[in-house]
Amino acid sequence: MLNTPVLFSLILSFIVFFVSGCRNQEQNNESSHSGILTIVVMGPYSCEFAKYISIYNDENPNITLNIIEHNHDNIDNENHEDNEENHYHEIYERFRTGEIQADLIIMSTSSIASFLNDGIIADLSLFESVKPHIDNPNIFDEVIRLCMYDDRIAGIPLNIFYSGLAINEELFAKVETAPPTAGWSYDDYYELALIVNEYNKTAATRVYMLLPSRTAENYAAVTRGFDLKNNYKPLFNTAEFVDYLRKAKAVDDMGLYYYPDHIAFSSFEDAINAKYGDNLLFHEIIYADLHNYSSVKFIDKNIIPAPTIMGQQPYADAVLLCLSANPINSKIAESFIAGFLSEEYQYKNAFEMQIYRDVNKYDILSTYSPQTIEWIRTVTETYCALILPLDVWDWINSIALPQGKADTINFEQFTEDLQAGALMYLD
């Protein structure tokens, strides 16, 4: 899967076109408010948000939206992660000192803890105009949990980044093995890799499992070592997590991950063609891929969640729209959030995520296959958010997985060190 910041940048490049081209065709309503609403974007500017802005502008002609982007689009790719980290720390300090003021703030969940604790953003559960939507029994409990930190509602989701695997049925038939089903584990993934490895020994054309997120160094996800069902307790030094790392490295040693010659793709289409190649058993996608990639058709694909590790699904990340603790136009800001959360808006207009249980009411899903709709329901009901303080994320991003062959790496010592580091940051 594409590096998430790279994917964000690719999505952002289409925003100007989208906002101008996707206009609401209904009769405009007379706005009950007037004034200026200032929205600071310090995270990914999603297509879902762009659509809402387009419709909101049509329906609220008396309100001027002042959108200020404090993002990192011009970061040098060679030092992207370091600059991204510095970017968030810099913007955080400017908010904390009052240099930057806003009504609403868009940010990723990794920044939520410090912004809440320092009183920069508000707990949405305290606002009467928003609370009925949050308390709506039809909204997924998991969606609300994804927006929570320390029993407070930090914001509402503009995107939910839960991934899935679209199955390449034709290639499974060629390898002569059955595709997995939802609820499969990483042990199942490893057994499948052994079958593919044997097939490749005599095959004319090599088969790969999938295109990994970044580079060869990231053969496993360190974040899978947190217990999502037990307050994110770190389980790095358990036998189960050691076994996961060893098997993940073994799959990497087999050469079953596809690494194109050019990881930094020259164009959006170039990246998509690599990501969804015919020689990949799985096409790893995020939910927004179903609607944003016109060159790839997922409607008839069988999509399943990623395999479980230690009995857990992978976490879901999100981009949240947050209310400033000291908004300039509080009533307008609250109504903006309430309008986006309303069932009326979501069922008719949402296209990158579904936050209400009755997925069959969503206009965009009317043409989707039962398999795809079931995947949407499954990942929304079972994926958890990993909302950790930014310094924990900084620590996670600094970890380099050990290199070498799987049978020569001391994973026990590596995971003991991980456990000690996690406990230090989480204390």
C-alpha distance (Angstrom), angle and dihedral (degrees) to the residues before:
residue distance angle dihedral
M1 . . .
L2 3.78 . .
N3 3.79 118.0 .
T4 3.82 103.4 -90.5
P5 3.84 95.7 -126.3
V6 3.83 89.0 49.3
L7 3.80 89.8 50.1
F8 3.81 89.9 49.9
S9 3.79 90.3 52.8
L10 3.79 91.4 49.2
I11 3.81 91.2 50.1
L12 3.79 91.4 47.1
S13 3.80 91.3 55.6
F14 3.81 88.7 65.4
I15 3.80 96.6 48.2
V16 3.80 97.3 90.9
F17 3.79 90.8 51.4
F18 3.80 92.2 44.7
V19 3.77 96.8 49.6
S20 3.80 92.1 49.4
G21 3.81 94.9 42.8
C22 3.80 104.4 39.9
R23 3.79 102.9 63.8
N24 3.77 126.2 159.0
Q25 3.80 110.5 -107.5
E26 3.80 96.5 -159.8
Q27 3.78 125.6 104.6
N28 3.82 110.7 -82.6
N29 3.78 116.8 -110.7
E30 3.77 122.5 -134.6
S31 3.80 107.4 -104.5
S32 3.80 118.5 -123.3
H33 3.80 90.4 -154.3
S34 3.76 135.6 53.0
G35 3.76 132.8 -170.6
I36 3.78 141.1 69.7
L37 3.80 124.4 -49.6
T38 3.80 114.4 -160.9
I39 3.79 116.5 -154.6
V40 3.79 119.5 -175.6
V41 3.81 114.3 -156.2
M42 3.80 110.5 -156.4
G43 3.77 95.6 154.1
P44 3.80 137.9 38.9
Y45 3.80 114.3 -33.5
S46 3.79 100.4 -137.2
C47 3.78 129.9 -149.3
E48 3.81 88.0 -127.0
F49 3.80 89.7 59.1
A50 3.80 91.7 45.6
K51 3.80 90.1 55.8
Y52 3.80 92.4 50.0
I53 3.81 90.4 49.2
S54 3.80 90.1 53.1
I55 3.81 93.1 51.2
Y56 3.80 93.4 40.2
N57 3.81 91.3 54.0
D58 3.80 90.4 53.1
E59 3.81 94.2 48.3
N60 3.83 97.5 40.7
P61 3.81 107.7 43.5
N62 3.82 92.1 160.7
I63 3.80 93.5 60.9
T64 3.79 121.1 79.1
L65 3.78 115.4 -152.2
N66 3.78 113.3 -144.5
I67 3.82 104.8 -164.9
I68 3.80 114.4 -172.2
E69 3.80 117.3 -172.4
H70 3.79 117.3 -149.9
N71 3.78 93.9 171.1
H72 3.79 135.1 131.8
D73 3.80 103.8 -116.7
N74 3.79 93.9 133.2
I75 3.79 96.4 51.6
D76 3.79 114.5 136.2
N77 3.84 104.6 -107.3
E78 3.80 92.5 -138.7
N79 3.80 90.9 63.6
H80 3.79 97.7 24.6
E81 3.81 99.8 132.7
D82 3.82 95.2 45.5
N83 3.79 91.6 48.3
E84 3.80 92.4 45.6
E85 3.80 90.1 53.5
N86 3.82 92.0 48.5
H87 3.80 89.7 46.4
Y88 3.80 93.8 58.9
H89 3.81 92.8 45.8
E90 3.81 90.8 50.0
I91 3.81 94.7 48.9
Y92 3.81 90.8 45.1
E93 3.83 90.7 56.0
R94 3.81 91.5 48.4
F95 3.80 90.3 53.3
R96 3.80 92.4 45.1
T97 3.80 92.8 53.5
G98 3.82 93.0 45.5
E99 3.81 94.6 -114.0
I100 3.81 89.0 123.8
Q101 3.81 118.7 46.1
A102 3.78 128.2 -177.6
D103 3.79 147.0 159.3
L104 3.78 94.8 -137.7
I105 3.81 132.3 17.1
I106 3.80 128.8 -159.1
M107 3.80 115.9 -152.4
S108 3.78 142.4 144.9
T109 3.79 119.0 -99.0
S110 3.82 92.4 -106.9
S111 3.82 89.9 73.7
I112 3.80 97.2 47.4
A113 3.82 101.8 91.4
S114 3.79 98.4 59.4
F115 3.82 93.5 40.7
L116 3.82 91.4 52.7
N117 3.78 96.0 42.7
D118 3.80 93.3 49.9
G119 3.80 94.0 47.8
I120 3.80 96.9 -112.9
I121 3.80 94.7 124.2
A122 3.82 128.2 32.6
D123 3.80 133.1 -121.3
L124 3.82 101.8 -108.1
S125 3.80 93.0 -154.4
L126 3.83 87.7 73.8
F127 3.82 94.4 63.7
E128 3.81 117.5 89.4
S129 3.82 95.0 -153.1
V130 3.80 92.2 55.0
K131 3.80 101.9 33.7
P132 3.85 96.8 75.8
H133 3.81 89.7 59.5
I134 3.81 92.6 47.4
D135 3.83 90.4 47.8
N136 3.82 93.5 46.3
P137 3.85 105.1 128.5
N138 3.80 89.0 -144.1
I139 3.82 93.4 64.1
F140 3.79 116.3 93.7
D141 3.81 111.0 -100.1
E142 3.80 86.9 -142.8
V143 3.81 91.3 58.7
I144 3.80 90.0 55.6
R145 3.81 91.4 45.8
L146 3.78 89.1 52.3
C147 3.81 88.5 59.0
M148 3.80 95.8 47.4
Y149 3.76 132.6 97.6
D150 3.80 122.0 175.1
D151 3.85 91.5 -11.7
R152 3.82 91.8 -54.2
I153 3.81 127.2 114.3
A154 3.78 104.4 -123.9
G155 3.81 97.9 -175.8
I156 3.78 145.6 -49.6
P157 3.82 124.1 -81.7
L158 3.79 120.6 -101.8
N159 3.80 89.9 175.4
I160 3.77 133.9 9.5
F161 3.79 113.4 -154.3
Y162 3.77 104.1 -153.7
S163 3.75 113.6 150.3
G164 3.76 131.7 -143.5
L165 3.77 138.9 179.3
A166 3.79 119.9 -115.9
I167 3.79 107.0 -151.5
N168 3.80 120.0 -127.4
E169 3.81 95.1 -141.3
E170 3.81 94.5 -176.5
L171 3.79 92.8 54.8
F172 3.81 92.6 47.6
A173 3.79 88.3 54.3
K174 3.80 89.6 50.6
V175 3.82 91.4 52.2
E176 3.82 87.2 46.2
T177 3.77 97.9 -129.7
A178 3.79 132.7 113.7
P179 3.81 119.4 -104.8
P180 3.81 117.4 -115.6
T181 3.77 124.2 -104.8
A182 3.81 133.2 -136.4
G183 3.78 113.3 -69.4
W184 3.81 95.0 38.7
S185 3.80 120.1 146.6
Y186 3.79 134.9 -135.8
D187 3.81 87.4 -102.8
D188 3.81 86.8 62.9
Y189 3.81 89.2 48.2
Y190 3.80 90.5 52.4
E191 3.82 93.0 48.7
L192 3.80 89.2 51.3
A193 3.80 89.7 51.1
L194 3.81 90.2 54.9
I195 3.82 89.7 54.1
V196 3.81 92.0 49.0
N197 3.79 91.0 47.5
E198 3.81 90.7 55.5
Y199 3.80 90.8 47.0
N200 3.81 91.5 52.7
K201 3.81 92.1 56.4
T202 3.81 90.8 74.3
A203 3.83 103.2 16.7
A204 3.79 120.9 116.4
T205 3.82 90.7 -144.4
R206 3.79 120.7 38.2
V207 3.82 120.0 -121.5
Y208 3.82 122.6 -146.6
M209 3.78 131.5 -162.8
L210 3.82 96.5 -133.5
L211 3.79 146.4 -50.8
P212 3.83 105.9 -84.2
S213 3.78 124.1 -132.2
R214 3.80 100.3 -106.3
T215 3.80 131.1 -18.2
A216 3.78 138.1 -26.2
E217 3.80 90.7 -86.4
N218 3.81 91.1 68.3
Y219 3.78 100.2 65.0
A220 3.81 91.1 139.8
A221 3.79 137.6 30.7
V222 3.81 113.2 -115.6
T223 3.80 90.4 -163.0
R224 3.81 89.2 68.2
G225 3.81 87.2 75.2
F226 3.82 93.1 74.6
D227 3.81 119.1 93.6
L228 3.80 102.1 -126.3
K229 3.80 92.0 -172.3
N230 3.80 94.8 55.3
N231 3.81 108.0 49.4
Y232 3.82 92.7 -75.5
K233 3.79 94.1 -64.0
P234 3.84 108.6 -177.8
L235 3.81 113.7 -114.8
F236 3.78 99.3 176.4
N237 3.81 96.3 126.7
T238 3.80 95.0 53.0
A239 3.79 122.4 113.2
E240 3.80 89.3 -120.5
F241 3.80 94.3 57.8
V242 3.81 92.6 43.9
D243 3.81 88.2 52.3
Y244 3.82 90.3 50.6
L245 3.80 92.8 52.3
R246 3.79 92.8 46.8
K247 3.81 92.7 50.3
A248 3.80 92.8 44.4
K249 3.80 90.4 53.3
A250 3.81 90.6 46.6
V251 3.81 90.3 55.5
D252 3.80 88.2 49.7
D253 3.82 89.9 50.0
M254 3.81 89.2 54.8
G255 3.79 89.0 60.9
L256 3.80 92.6 -121.1
Y257 3.79 97.2 137.9
Y258 3.77 115.0 84.8
Y259 3.80 114.0 -128.1
P260 3.81 112.9 -176.8
D261 3.79 118.0 -145.1
H262 3.79 89.5 -113.0
I263 3.81 113.7 44.9
A264 3.82 89.9 175.5
F265 3.81 98.0 65.9
S266 3.77 119.8 -147.5
S267 3.80 94.9 -139.5
F268 3.77 142.9 14.7
E269 3.80 91.7 -111.9
D270 3.81 90.5 49.2
A271 3.80 90.6 55.4
I272 3.80 93.2 47.0
N273 3.80 93.1 49.8
A274 3.81 90.5 53.6
K275 3.79 94.3 43.9
Y276 3.81 93.5 52.4
G277 3.78 100.4 37.3
D278 3.80 120.4 157.0
N279 3.82 90.6 -121.9
L280 3.83 93.3 64.0
L281 3.82 120.8 94.4
F282 3.80 90.8 -155.4
H283 3.78 132.1 32.8
E284 3.79 104.8 -152.7
I285 3.79 110.6 -145.3
I286 3.74 141.7 170.8
Y287 3.77 117.5 -134.9
A288 3.81 93.8 -102.4
D289 3.81 89.1 61.8
L290 3.80 88.5 75.3
H291 3.80 90.1 69.1
N292 3.79 108.1 22.2
Y293 3.79 104.1 53.9
S294 3.78 108.6 72.3
S295 3.81 91.4 177.6
V296 3.81 92.2 62.8
K297 3.80 124.4 60.0
F298 3.80 115.3 -152.8
I299 3.78 99.7 163.6
D300 3.81 93.8 100.2
K301 3.80 96.8 34.1
N302 3.78 124.2 111.2
I303 3.81 104.6 -125.4
I304 3.79 122.4 -169.0
P305 3.82 133.6 179.7
A306 3.79 119.7 -98.5
P307 3.82 113.8 -89.3
T308 3.77 118.7 -82.4
I309 3.81 121.4 -110.1
M310 3.80 118.4 -156.0
G311 3.82 86.1 -6.7
Q312 3.79 93.6 -58.1
Q313 3.77 133.9 116.4
P314 3.81 116.8 -131.0
Y315 3.78 114.6 -91.9
A316 3.78 123.8 -102.5
D317 3.78 121.2 -128.6
A318 3.79 124.2 -156.7
V319 3.77 147.1 -168.3
L320 3.81 109.2 -124.6
L321 3.79 132.7 -156.0
C322 3.80 105.5 -142.7
L323 3.78 132.9 -168.6
S324 3.79 116.3 -126.0
A325 3.80 113.9 -117.2
N326 3.81 86.8 -131.9
P327 3.81 105.7 33.8
I328 3.77 121.3 -177.1
N329 3.84 93.0 -143.1
S330 3.79 104.7 23.4
K331 3.83 98.7 174.4
I332 3.79 93.8 49.8
A333 3.80 91.6 46.0
E334 3.80 92.5 50.1
S335 3.81 92.7 47.6
F336 3.81 89.9 48.9
I337 3.82 90.2 56.8
A338 3.82 93.5 42.1
G339 3.80 91.1 51.3
F340 3.79 92.5 53.6
L341 3.82 92.3 47.4
S342 3.80 95.7 48.5
E343 3.80 118.0 113.9
E344 3.80 89.8 -131.6
Y345 3.81 92.0 60.1
Q346 3.81 97.0 38.0
Y347 3.81 97.7 50.0
K348 3.79 92.6 48.0
N349 3.81 102.8 37.5
A350 3.81 113.9 16.9
F351 3.78 113.4 110.9
E352 3.83 109.5 155.4
M353 3.80 98.4 51.6
Q354 3.77 141.7 8.1
I355 3.81 116.2 -138.8
Y356 3.82 99.6 172.8
R357 3.80 124.5 76.9
D358 3.80 99.3 -126.7
V359 3.79 96.4 74.7
N360 3.80 91.0 170.3
K361 3.82 89.8 72.0
Y362 3.79 93.1 63.8
D363 3.78 111.1 105.5
I364 3.80 93.4 -146.0
L365 3.81 93.4 56.4
S366 3.79 95.7 55.8
T367 3.82 92.7 98.1
Y368 3.81 98.2 39.4
S369 3.78 124.4 111.5
P370 3.82 119.7 -106.1
Q371 3.83 88.2 -114.1
T372 3.79 92.6 57.8
I373 3.81 93.8 45.7
E374 3.80 90.1 49.8
W375 3.82 90.0 51.8
I376 3.81 89.8 51.9
R377 3.79 91.0 51.8
T378 3.82 93.0 44.3
V379 3.78 97.6 50.8
T380 3.79 93.1 43.4
E381 3.80 92.6 50.3
T382 3.80 98.0 43.3
Y383 3.79 109.7 30.1
C384 3.78 116.8 94.4
A385 3.78 131.1 -154.3
L386 3.77 121.0 -116.0
I387 3.78 101.3 -150.2
L388 3.78 104.5 176.1
P389 3.80 130.6 160.9
L390 3.77 115.0 -87.2
D391 3.81 93.4 -112.0
V392 3.82 89.1 59.3
W393 3.79 89.5 52.5
D394 3.79 89.4 48.4
W395 3.79 88.3 53.9
I396 3.82 92.6 47.9
N397 3.79 91.8 50.0
S398 3.81 90.7 50.9
I399 3.81 93.3 58.5
A400 3.79 116.5 106.2
L401 3.78 113.9 -160.8
P402 3.81 113.7 -128.6
Q403 3.79 115.7 -96.3
G404 3.79 130.3 -143.7
K405 3.79 131.2 66.9
A406 3.79 118.4 -32.8
D407 3.81 93.4 -116.6
T408 3.82 93.2 52.7
I409 3.82 98.9 50.7
N410 3.80 121.2 94.4
F411 3.80 96.3 -136.0
E412 3.81 91.7 168.4
Q413 3.81 92.0 62.9
F414 3.80 92.2 41.0
T415 3.80 92.4 53.5
E416 3.82 92.5 45.0
D417 3.80 87.3 57.1
L418 3.82 90.1 47.4
Q419 3.80 90.9 51.6
A420 3.80 92.1 51.0
G421 3.80 91.7 48.2
A422 3.80 93.4 48.4
L423 3.79 93.1 49.5
M424 3.80 90.8 49.6
Y425 3.80 93.0 53.4
L426 3.80 95.3 41.2
D427 3.81 96.4 49.4
